[in-house]
Amino acid sequence: MTPSSLGFQMPAEWAPQVAVWLSWPHNLDTWPGRFDSIPAKFAEIASVISRYEAVRLNCAINLQEEAARLLKEADAEMENVCFYDHPTNDAWCRDHGPIFIKNPQTGEVALTDWQYNAWGGKYPLYGLDNKIPLQVGKALQLNRFEFPVVLEGGSLDVNGKGSLLTTSSCLLHPNRNPEMSKAQIEEQLREGLGVEEIFWLGDGIVGDDTDGHIDDITRFFKSDGIITAVEPDEKDPNFTPLQENLERLKSFRTKDGGTFDIVELPMPEPCFWDGQRLPASYANFLIINNAVLVPVFRQRRRDAEALDILAGCFPDREIIPIDCLELVWGLGTLHCISQQQPA
């Protein structure tokens, strides 16, 4: 029996949550030369989340004392923080963590366990990360549905009403599932996540080592509304692929045949470190109960513009900027490090 046949589906991120999962950072190679500030940044992010809902941390036992110290220094609501002795290779919980699903009829929450290969084998050590969904399922005593397909949480976004956004540059890349056709991959998404319509965009942004994750470019903000990143500078290499995605979005239709409410979100000005273009994007925001955490990059005008646009999309939620200029040196920000667990 598949999750879909049992009535499960992946809820939208704005649906009520019981917790957000994070995997505590410890891999110096992920932020070469800048790791020292990263644990405190994770503690800051966890602290903000803890004021709204539970924070559950995949964190090896030998790292927990230091993590707890930093969380307390960041004024986290420690009664809302829970540690799990789940060793990891890295900190990208969106991609190696479970993708939670829920049966709206019974209220049961379960999880899906997809294969993880560190974005096509780009980083050889990922065996511990690939075990995280199994460990989370055991810890929470939730039903777990395992799939033989390589799939990362950052490669998809859903509206909770049967629609899913993804990119062909990632899901159809030969370093993921070379033996599978587009139709076969779509079937696995439908069976595993309870979706019906799959919308395919093209390429992601420069500097993204995931081959184009959707959560850096285009996100649902309501069942019939989509936020999409655009690049104002026509000379920037992100301009053309993001414009092509925007045009494709305009052709998509909602379940009742209408057009989606499309909101354009400007990209930040290019961010570099050691000459490397980083995948900085305001689209990597994280929706939690009653708030939206937004990555900002010390760009006064662009940051303010992005925050204002997102405030318009989420009028009933507090918009909280989080400085992610150092965090993005690891090639991801708020959405990439987190995975929500529905209530």
Secondary structure, DSSP 8 states (H G I E B T S, - for coil): --TTTTT-B---TTS-EEEEEEE----GGGSTTTGGGHHHHHHHHHHHHHTTSEEEEE--GGGHHHHHHHHHHTT--GGGEEEE----SSS-HHHHS-EEEE-TTT--EEEEEEE--HHHHTSS--HHHHTHHHHHHHHHT--EEEEEEE--GGG-EE-SSSEEEEEHHHHT-TTT-TT--HHHHHHHHHHHH---EEEEE----TT-TTS--GGGTEEEEETTEEEEEE-S-TTSTTHHHHHHHHHHHHH-B-TTS-B-EEEEEE--S--EETTEE----GGG-EEETTEEEEEE-S-HHHHHHHHHHHHHH-TTSEEEEEE-TTGGGGT--TTTTEEEEE-
